[in-house]
């Protein structure tokens, strides 16, 4: 066989293998960091969601609310979480905007909360007693309004939708308060804003 026939044959074999080998989808890896108060619940959510969702892995580090907000502003994470809703000044620092969604609440939060806030930054005054516990507030997840990675944004929208349905059922057994239906509906209405 002539050398150019061998080369042509080898190229044909390689081309055939390339065209017939199925493409393996790359796993979507999502990294978040922030609030420590909801970590037991968020950790349970992410473990469960990772188990039931093929091709998506969410990793969350409990580093504290302030560090989580700073990580979001610096774009070193895909999402963040905070025990305090972001201030207007912090929101202004997030390039392309932020979507702030309440996910769960501490024990006294719902009793004293005004649920009519337009932007879902629902403020609850913590008790003045320094020995007061647990935290009497909502906890929020913070997402980029424009993430820049469509696959990550889609997976985060799917996760929040799951958390508002199935995830809320896990809250009470871990010592958190599931969101009332009125807030669940409002959160779900904002899920498409996570781009």
C-alpha positions in Angstrom: 0.0 0.0 0.0 1.4 3.4 -0.9 2.1 5.9 1.9 -0.6 8.3 0.9 -3.2 5.5 0.8 -2.2 4.6 4.4 -2.5 8.2 5.5 -5.9 8.5 3.8 -7.1 5.3 5.4 -5.9 6.5 8.8 -7.6 9.8 8.4 -10.8 8.1 7.4 -10.7 5.8 10.5 -10.1 8.8 12.8 -12.9 10.8 11.1 -15.3 7.9 11.5 -14.5 7.5 15.2 -14.9 11.2 15.7 -18.3 11.3 14.0 -19.6 8.2 15.7 -18.3 8.8 19.3 -21.1 10.3 21.4 -20.3 13.6 23.0 -20.1 13.5 26.8 -21.9 16.5 28.4 -19.7 18.5 30.7 -20.9 18.7 34.3 -22.0 22.2 35.4 -20.2 23.1 38.6 -21.6 26.0 40.6 -19.8 27.6 43.6 -21.5 29.7 46.2 -20.4 31.1 49.6 -21.9 33.2 52.3 -24.2 33.0 55.4 -23.4 30.5 58.1 -26.8 30.6 59.8 -28.7 28.8 57.0 -25.8 26.4 56.3 -27.3 23.3 57.7 -30.4 23.8 55.5 -28.6 25.0 52.4 -26.1 22.1 52.8 -29.0 19.6 53.0 -30.6 21.2 49.9 -27.5 21.1 47.8 -26.7 17.5 48.8 -30.2 16.4 47.9 -30.4 18.5 44.7 -27.0 17.2 43.6 -28.3 13.6 44.0 -31.4 14.1 42.0 -30.0 16.3 39.3 -27.8 14.8 36.6 -24.9 16.9 35.4 -25.1 19.7 38.0 -23.0 20.0 41.2 -23.5 22.9 43.6 -20.9 23.6 46.2 -21.5 26.1 49.0 -19.0 27.3 51.6 -20.2 28.8 54.9 -17.9 31.9 55.1 -20.3 34.4 56.7 -22.8 36.9 55.2 -20.3 39.8 54.8 -17.8 37.7 53.0 -20.5 36.2 50.8 -21.7 39.6 49.7 -18.1 40.7 49.0 -17.5 37.5 47.0 -20.6 38.3 44.9 -19.5 41.9 44.3 -16.0 40.6 43.3 -17.6 37.9 41.1 -15.5 35.1 42.7 -18.6 32.9 43.2 -21.7 32.0 41.1 -24.1 33.0 43.9 -24.0 34.0 47.5 -26.1 34.0 50.6 -26.6 36.5 53.4 -28.6 36.8 56.7 -29.0 40.5 55.9 -30.5 41.7 52.6 -28.0 43.7 50.6 -28.0 47.5 51.0 -28.5 49.8 48.1 -24.8 50.7 48.2 -23.8 47.0 48.0 -26.3 46.4 45.2 -24.8 49.3 43.2 -21.4 47.5 43.3 -22.7 44.4 41.6 -21.9 44.7 37.9 -25.0 43.9 35.8 -27.3 43.8 38.8 -28.4 41.2 41.5 -31.5 39.2 42.2 -32.1 39.0 46.0 -34.4 36.1 47.0 -35.5 35.1 50.5 -35.1 31.3 50.9 -36.0 30.6 54.5 -36.4 32.3 57.9 -35.3 32.1 61.5 -37.8 31.4 64.1 -39.3 34.8 64.9 -38.9 36.4 61.5 -42.4 35.7 60.0 -44.3 37.0 63.0 -42.9 40.5 62.7 -42.2 40.8 59.0 -43.9 43.1 56.5 -44.3 40.8 53.5 -45.4 43.6 51.2 -41.9 44.9 50.3 -41.7 45.4 46.6 -38.1 44.1 46.1 -38.2 41.1 48.6 -35.6 42.7 50.8 -37.8 42.2 53.8 -36.4 43.8 56.9 -37.0 42.3 60.3 -35.7 44.0 63.4 -33.7 41.6 65.5 -34.5 41.5 69.2 -32.5 44.0 71.3 -31.5 41.5 73.9 -27.9 40.5 73.3 -28.7 37.0 74.5 -31.5 36.6 72.0 -31.3 33.6 69.7 -32.1 32.3 67.1 -31.6 35.0 64.5 -34.9 36.5 63.8 -34.6 37.2 60.1 -34.9 35.9 56.6 -31.9 34.5 54.8 -31.4 35.4 51.2 -29.6 33.9 48.2 -28.0 36.4 46.0 -27.8 35.8 42.2 -26.4 37.7 39.3 -29.0 39.3 37.1 -26.6 38.6 34.3 -24.3 35.7 35.2 -22.5 35.4 31.9 -22.8 31.6 31.8 -26.2 30.4 30.5 -25.7 26.9 31.8 -25.0 28.0 35.3 -27.9 30.6 35.2 -30.3 27.9 34.0 -29.1 25.4 36.7 -29.6 28.1 39.4 -33.1 28.9 38.1 -33.9 25.2 38.3 -32.4 24.9 41.8 -34.4 27.9 43.2 -37.6 26.5 41.6 -36.9 23.1 43.3 -36.0 24.9 46.7 -39.3 26.8 46.6 -41.2 23.5 46.2 -39.5 20.4 47.6 -36.8 22.2 49.5 -39.2 24.1 51.7 -40.4 20.8 53.1 -37.0 20.2 54.5 -36.8 23.5 56.4 -38.9 22.7 59.5 -37.2 19.4 60.3 -33.9 21.3 60.4 -35.2 24.2 62.6 -36.0 26.7 60.0 -39.3 28.2 58.9 -40.6 27.4 55.4 -41.6 30.5 53.5 -45.3 31.3 53.4 -47.0 30.7 50.1 -47.3 34.4 49.3 -43.5 34.7 49.4 -42.9 31.4 47.5 -45.0 32.8 44.6 -43.1 36.1 44.6 -39.8 34.3 44.6 -40.9 32.1 41.8 -42.0 35.2 39.8 -38.4 36.5 40.0 -36.6 33.3 39.1 -36.5 34.3 35.4 -34.5 37.3 36.4 -31.5 35.0 37.1 -29.7 35.2 33.8 
